[in-house]
Amino acid sequence: MDINLIRHSVEFSARLRRDLAPFEVRPAEPGEVAAARDLAAQLIGEGIVATDELDRVQDLTGGASLFVTEEDGVLCGVLAFVLLSGEGLRAVYDEAFDACAPGALHLAGPGETIHAFYGWGVAATTKTSARRVVDGARAVMAGAVGPLPKFARPTTEAGHRLMRERLGFVDLPGSDSGLVWQAPLVAAVAA
């Protein structure tokens, strides 16, 4: 249904930043991509997206895929997600979406229509930063991308618990690869 589509616009990017700001989570600067990826790899494992791919996606999405938080000027938390095009949404359902190297046609860049949200990952070195990135993810999923279907493929036990217990995701029916999802939020109708 077209009612669930969002345009990737300047206003949308500003809304993402507003949703994340109360948690002191901000878009990663170009020079922070490698450090953010290294922090995530230390905590999650090396089987995650490579730095050059993360940098490419961050560039193609106009800086709307990688977000960070700091404590005392030190990078301590990472929130990463992918905004999907219609082709990207179909690839997720077909289990053909490559999270380690998302195809350019699967991404919704500036000026394009966003059809779905794919949670790429969260990582944090402290409880404070973990709370910030998780609460920031929750705010984005209830706010800027609320009307969209949301997907993820957790790779760690902690990730499975986070997605199901704290973020309300459920197994995607028919998935053979561990995909979880959350239905679009329905806006309340004024009486």
C-alpha positions in Angstrom: 0.0 0.0 0.0 1.3 3.4 -0.9 0.2 4.9 2.5 3.2 3.2 4.1 5.8 4.8 1.8 8.1 7.6 2.8 10.1 9.9 0.6 13.8 10.1 1.5 13.9 13.9 1.7 15.7 16.7 3.6 12.7 16.7 6.0 13.0 12.9 6.5 16.7 13.2 7.3 16.0 16.0 9.7 13.3 13.8 11.4 15.9 11.0 11.8 18.3 13.4 13.5 15.5 14.8 15.7 14.4 11.3 16.7 18.0 10.4 17.7 19.1 13.7 19.3 17.5 13.1 22.7 19.7 10.0 23.1 22.9 11.8 22.0 23.1 9.6 18.8 24.1 11.5 15.7 25.0 10.7 12.1 28.6 9.3 11.7 31.0 11.7 10.0 32.9 10.3 7.0 36.1 9.9 9.0 34.3 7.8 11.7 33.0 5.0 9.5 36.1 2.8 10.0 36.2 3.3 13.7 32.5 2.6 14.0 32.9 -0.6 12.0 35.9 -1.7 14.1 34.0 -1.1 17.3 31.1 -3.2 16.0 33.4 -6.0 14.8 35.1 -6.2 18.2 31.7 -6.7 19.8 29.8 -8.7 17.2 32.5 -10.4 15.2 34.2 -10.0 11.9 31.3 -11.4 9.9 29.7 -8.0 9.5 29.8 -5.5 6.6 33.2 -4.3 5.5 34.3 -0.7 6.1 34.3 0.1 2.3 30.7 -1.3 2.0 29.6 0.6 5.1 31.1 3.8 3.7 29.5 3.2 0.3 26.0 2.7 1.8 26.5 5.7 4.1 27.3 7.8 1.0 24.5 6.4 -1.2 21.9 7.0 1.5 23.1 10.6 2.2 24.4 9.7 5.6 21.2 8.0 6.8 22.6 4.6 7.6 25.3 4.9 10.3 24.9 6.7 13.6 27.2 6.9 16.6 27.3 8.0 20.2 30.2 9.1 22.4 31.2 9.4 26.0 33.8 11.9 26.9 34.7 12.3 23.3 35.3 8.5 22.8 33.2 6.5 20.3 31.2 4.1 22.4 28.1 3.2 20.4 27.0 2.4 16.9 23.5 2.2 15.3 23.3 1.1 11.7 20.3 0.5 9.4 19.5 0.5 5.7 16.6 2.3 4.1 15.2 0.0 1.4 13.8 0.7 -2.0 11.0 -1.4 -3.5 13.6 -3.7 -5.0 15.3 -4.0 -1.6 12.0 -4.9 0.1 11.4 -7.6 -2.5 15.0 -8.9 -2.0 14.4 -9.2 1.8 11.2 -11.2 1.2 13.0 -13.4 -1.4 15.9 -13.7 1.1 18.2 -12.3 -1.6 19.2 -9.2 0.3 22.9 -9.2 1.0 23.4 -7.3 4.3 27.2 -7.4 3.9 27.1 -5.9 0.4 23.7 -4.3 -0.2 23.0 -3.7 -3.9 22.7 -0.1 -4.9 19.2 -0.8 -6.4 18.2 -2.1 -2.9 18.9 1.2 -1.2 16.6 4.2 -1.0 18.8 7.2 -1.4 17.9 10.9 -1.1 15.0 11.8 -3.3 13.8 8.2 -3.6 10.9 6.4 -2.0 11.6 4.3 1.1 9.7 1.0 1.2 11.2 -0.6 4.3 13.7 -0.4 7.1 16.4 -3.0 7.7 18.2 -3.0 11.1 21.8 -3.6 10.3 23.1 -3.6 13.8 23.8 -2.0 17.2 26.9 -2.2 19.2 28.1 -0.4 22.4 31.0 -0.7 24.8 29.1 0.8 27.8 25.7 0.4 29.4 25.0 4.1 28.8 25.9 3.9 25.1 23.9 0.7 24.7 20.9 2.4 26.2 21.3 5.4 23.9 21.6 3.4 20.7 18.7 1.0 21.6 16.5 3.9 22.7 17.4 5.8 19.6 16.5 2.8 17.4 13.2 2.5 19.2 12.5 6.2 18.7 13.3 6.0 14.9 11.2 2.9 14.5 8.2 4.6 16.3 8.9 7.9 14.5 10.6 8.5 11.2 10.2 4.9 9.9 7.1 4.0 11.9 4.9 3.5 8.9 7.3 1.1 7.2 7.8 -2.6 7.7 11.0 -3.3 9.6 13.4 -6.2 9.2 16.6 -7.5 10.7 18.7 -10.7 10.9 20.2 -10.9 14.3 23.5 -12.8 14.4 24.2 -13.1 18.1 22.2 -14.4 21.1 22.2 -10.9 22.5 20.9 -9.6 19.2 18.1 -12.1 19.2 17.1 -11.1 22.7 17.2 -7.4 21.9 15.2 -7.7 18.7 12.5 -9.9 20.3 12.3 -8.8 23.9 13.1 -5.1 23.8 12.1 -4.1 20.2 9.1 -6.3 19.6 10.3 -8.1 16.5 8.9 -11.6 15.6 10.1 -14.3 13.2 9.3 -13.5 9.6 6.9 -16.2 8.4 8.6 -18.4 5.8 12.1 -17.2 6.5 14.8 -19.8 6.4 17.6 -17.4 7.3 16.6 -16.1 10.7 14.9 -12.9 9.5 12.7 -11.1 12.1 10.3 -8.3 11.4 8.0 -5.8 12.8 4.8 -4.7 11.1 4.3 -1.0 10.1 2.8 1.1 12.8 -0.7 2.3 12.0 -1.4 5.9 12.7 -4.3 6.6 15.0 -7.4 8.1 13.3 -8.7 11.3 14.8 -12.3 11.0 16.1 
